[in-house]
């Protein structure tokens, strides 16, 4: 839709200023194009602070959310809304409950929205004055008849039911909405008694209010009414006394508003608001440009950002920089195609700590299929993720030294063998068994033995590259996987260096332990060799080294 500024007719503005209820004209994006004097007075604003601004400045947060989630979709679907309950907020923060009506209008092929707000007391006063003007118009000249026609048009255009009952409770006037509600024509209802119209039961319920209205006391009450078609509706009724110039009560005006949809909407918004605030998951609502429109209390608890700090900012304020642009491009691609996305995302809190969130995003579309908002629901799963990572680490690592265990060693060895089958690549496997370790355990105790194993593990890792792997198979057996070493000679140098560092003294709590190591070395020779076969070759070579005097290394292919 092409949204543009609608030129405002000054005569139209002047006419608006003559109407005592607040009136606002906006475009479809909510930008204010025109306001009347009544709205300026109610909100304590001046035109310059409102024109070209978003109408959100006039609404508290709950009304903004309801406007986006309920009111705008109703206007898109039906072209208008009637008697929706919202709040207006003044420049000083005063909130005023209002009923709002909105009508889609067009000017030179450009659509705008006209919003009419009714404050209960002011609406009653306005419609009372309006009906009084109509009564006087009946007694005036042709000019007065034209004015009466104007008033009749407005009365029929109002969404409320308007009727006049004299002091004998006989109908003297009813607008078109009143006629449609009760299913009568003008000729049928004029002259009818209110008792015949309402029926015995409803008349008995309402009669005390009629008596007080005819005694000069304005009345307001809600009522459940059964329509002629059998359906049930809810109304808000106002009985407004009518006095002549001498002050004598002549009858009363009945202003009855159909609040059935308001009742339903109130229930829906109360339910939505309670769910929105009560859920333990964080909720963030954004516009299509990812600007945050609303967040709940759980969002504040999980991220540290209050609603005031988050609303109006881009959702990337939670970005942890742990994901690539491609990740988010794929996210939005799927979201736009299917309308939803689920996954795990690393995010950053206000205090810069990073957490993992399980995130579900849904796109909300209007009747035209256009995305109006995104709703993200998330929870902090960092603790769960940490536990899973710990379990995964324990499954593939030795609990004492933290080195990879046999499972992880075999997996990495298998990967290197697969790579070596595709390209020229050297693989060497060094099987180490500590010499003299049993003696350390028996004489110095198991605590010293554990310390020796951890120290040897650290020393071995310090002699290797990041691409190599040191694993502990259990007991005093270690295996080193060398990825693409330069030559057989370089492997021998590494093995000699490893024997040297293992033989260095190990001190702990005043105790001195010394161990050596025998190393068997197996080289990947041809296609078809498995990790287990290569390990067996290295293990056999290690036993040859032990039989040859210990503290030496032996290649499996050496005699």
Order of alpha helices (4+ residues) and beta strands (2+ residues): alpha-beta-beta-alpha-alpha-alpha-alpha-beta-beta-beta-alpha-alpha-beta-beta-alpha-alpha-alpha-alpha-beta-beta-beta-alpha-beta-beta-alpha-alpha-alpha-beta-beta-beta-alpha-alpha-beta-alpha-alpha-beta-beta-alpha-beta-beta-beta-alpha-beta
